Amino acid sequence: MKELLQIVLAILLWLLLAPAHADTIVILNPEKAVFATDRAKQLGRQLSASIEPQTSRYDEMGQQLQSLQQQLQQYETLLNADELTSRKQQIQQLEQEYQQLGQHLLKVKVQQEQKFLVRMRPALDQVLSKLIGKHKISLILNPSAIVFAVPGIDITDEVVELLNQESLTEDGNSG
């Protein structure tokens, strides 16, 4: 209870003193901003095209797995023990391959997204510097840390627009 009282007092003190120090407080979801850019959409299309054969194979495997499971369920009572064991092993092997391919595709996607975030960081920093000066921003909060905010203080869309206007070289530097 004592800690709660201290927290409430600290918040009240901050609220009283904040207007004297803070010009503008805004909300920004940096990942959402970066992945909503035209460059991110282009990356998504390129990534989809580059892994299309594996994605198609993954989809085919999923359909094949579902079909085998349905067949097993439908004809289970008609199969002898050896056939039943063989079909279950076939399904188990296909499930394992299916999961491995899915994990591989997810890994490739995550790696590409991380590389993209690293490449976009300098442009994001430059855009934020411009906005900080323009709006006299003294605090940027991530929406995941917000319980309530008045509408209109989220600058994510504005950051997306400015990132789309930035021209980036291959190493990610603005230019």
C-alpha positions as CSV (number, residue, x, y, z in Angstrom):
1,M,0.0,0.0,0.0
2,K,2.9,2.3,0.8
3,E,4.5,1.7,-2.5
4,L,1.2,2.4,-4.3
5,L,0.9,5.7,-2.5
6,Q,4.5,6.6,-3.5
7,I,3.7,5.7,-7.1
8,V,0.5,7.8,-7.1
9,L,2.4,10.8,-5.5
10,A,5.2,10.5,-8.1
11,I,2.7,10.5,-10.9
12,L,0.9,13.5,-9.5
13,L,4.2,15.3,-9.0
14,W,5.2,14.5,-12.6
15,L,1.8,15.7,-13.9
16,L,2.2,19.0,-12.1
17,L,5.8,19.5,-13.2
18,A,5.6,18.0,-16.7
19,P,3.9,21.0,-18.4
20,A,6.9,23.1,-17.3
21,H,9.3,20.8,-19.0
22,A,7.5,19.0,-21.7
23,D,6.4,20.7,-24.9
24,T,4.8,17.7,-26.6
25,I,4.2,14.1,-25.8
26,V,3.5,11.8,-28.7
27,I,2.9,8.1,-29.4
28,L,4.8,6.2,-32.0
29,N,4.7,2.5,-33.0
30,P,8.1,2.4,-34.8
31,E,7.7,-1.2,-36.1
32,K,4.3,-0.4,-37.5
33,A,5.6,2.8,-39.1
34,V,8.6,1.0,-40.7
35,F,6.5,-1.9,-42.0
36,A,3.8,0.3,-43.4
37,T,6.2,2.0,-45.7
38,D,6.3,1.5,-49.5
39,R,9.7,-0.1,-49.1
40,A,8.4,-2.6,-46.6
41,K,5.5,-3.5,-48.9
42,Q,8.1,-3.9,-51.8
43,L,10.2,-6.1,-49.5
44,G,7.1,-8.3,-48.7
45,R,6.4,-8.8,-52.4
46,Q,10.1,-9.6,-53.1
47,L,10.2,-12.0,-50.2
48,S,7.0,-13.7,-51.3
49,A,8.3,-14.1,-54.8
50,S,11.7,-15.5,-53.6
51,I,10.2,-18.2,-51.3
52,E,7.1,-18.9,-53.5
53,P,8.3,-22.5,-54.4
54,Q,8.8,-23.3,-50.7
55,T,5.5,-21.7,-49.8
56,S,3.7,-23.6,-52.5
57,R,5.3,-26.8,-51.3
58,Y,4.3,-26.0,-47.7
59,D,0.7,-25.4,-48.8
60,E,0.7,-28.7,-50.8
61,M,2.1,-30.6,-47.8
62,G,-0.6,-29.2,-45.6
63,Q,-3.3,-30.3,-48.0
64,Q,-1.7,-33.7,-48.4
65,L,-1.4,-34.1,-44.6
66,Q,-5.0,-33.2,-44.1
67,S,-6.1,-35.6,-46.8
68,L,-4.1,-38.5,-45.3
69,Q,-5.5,-37.8,-41.9
70,Q,-9.0,-37.8,-43.2
71,Q,-8.4,-41.0,-45.1
72,L,-6.9,-42.7,-42.0
73,Q,-9.9,-41.6,-39.9
74,Q,-12.3,-42.8,-42.6
75,Y,-10.7,-46.2,-43.3
76,E,-9.1,-46.9,-40.0
77,T,-11.4,-49.8,-39.2
78,L,-10.8,-51.4,-42.6
79,L,-7.0,-51.5,-42.4
80,N,-5.0,-54.3,-40.9
81,A,-2.4,-53.5,-38.2
82,D,0.5,-53.3,-40.6
83,E,-1.3,-50.9,-43.0
84,L,-2.5,-48.8,-40.0
85,T,1.1,-48.5,-38.7
86,S,2.4,-47.7,-42.1
87,R,-0.2,-44.9,-42.7
88,K,0.5,-43.5,-39.2
89,Q,4.2,-43.4,-39.8
90,Q,3.7,-41.8,-43.2
91,I,1.5,-39.1,-41.6
92,Q,4.0,-38.6,-38.8
93,Q,6.9,-38.2,-41.2
94,L,4.9,-35.7,-43.3
95,E,3.9,-33.8,-40.2
96,Q,7.6,-33.5,-39.2
97,E,8.6,-32.3,-42.7
98,Y,5.7,-29.9,-42.7
99,Q,6.7,-28.4,-39.4
100,Q,10.3,-28.1,-40.4
101,L,9.5,-26.3,-43.6
102,G,7.1,-24.0,-41.8
103,Q,9.9,-23.2,-39.3
104,H,12.3,-22.6,-42.1
105,L,9.9,-20.2,-43.9
106,L,9.3,-18.3,-40.6
107,K,13.0,-18.1,-39.9
108,V,13.6,-16.6,-43.4
109,K,10.8,-14.1,-43.0
110,V,12.1,-13.0,-39.5
111,Q,15.7,-12.7,-40.7
112,Q,14.6,-10.5,-43.7
113,E,12.4,-8.3,-41.5
114,Q,15.3,-7.8,-39.0
115,K,17.7,-6.9,-41.8
116,F,15.1,-4.4,-43.1
117,L,14.6,-2.9,-39.7
118,V,18.4,-2.4,-39.4
119,R,18.5,-0.8,-42.8
120,M,15.6,1.5,-42.0
121,R,16.9,2.6,-38.6
122,P,19.0,5.6,-39.9
123,A,16.0,6.9,-42.0
124,L,13.7,6.5,-39.0
125,D,16.2,8.4,-36.8
126,Q,16.4,11.2,-39.3
127,V,12.6,11.4,-39.6
128,L,12.3,11.5,-35.8
129,S,14.9,14.2,-35.5
130,K,12.9,16.3,-38.0
131,L,9.6,15.7,-36.1
132,I,11.2,16.4,-32.7
133,G,12.3,19.8,-33.9
134,K,9.1,20.6,-35.8
135,H,6.7,19.6,-33.0
136,K,9.0,20.4,-30.1
137,I,8.6,16.8,-28.9
138,S,10.1,16.0,-25.5
139,L,8.7,12.5,-25.0
140,I,7.9,9.7,-27.5
141,L,5.9,6.7,-26.1
142,N,5.3,3.3,-27.6
143,P,1.6,2.5,-27.7
144,S,2.2,-0.9,-26.0
145,A,3.1,1.1,-22.8
146,I,0.0,3.3,-23.0
147,V,-3.3,2.5,-21.2
148,F,-5.1,5.6,-22.4
149,A,-4.3,8.5,-24.7
150,V,-6.3,11.3,-26.2
151,P,-6.8,10.9,-30.0
152,G,-4.5,12.9,-32.2
153,I,-1.1,12.4,-30.5
154,D,-0.1,9.3,-32.4
155,I,2.5,10.3,-35.0
156,T,2.9,6.8,-36.6
157,D,1.1,7.8,-39.8
158,E,3.1,11.0,-40.2
159,V,6.3,9.0,-39.7
160,V,5.2,6.6,-42.4
161,E,4.6,9.5,-44.8
162,L,8.0,11.0,-44.1
163,L,9.8,7.6,-44.4
164,N,8.1,7.1,-47.8
165,Q,9.6,10.5,-48.9
166,E,13.1,9.5,-47.7
167,S,15.3,8.1,-50.4
168,L,17.5,5.3,-49.1
169,T,20.7,4.0,-50.5
170,E,21.3,0.2,-50.3
171,D,23.2,0.5,-47.0
172,G,20.2,2.2,-45.4
173,N,21.6,5.7,-45.2
174,S,19.4,8.6,-46.3
175,G,20.6,10.3,-49.3
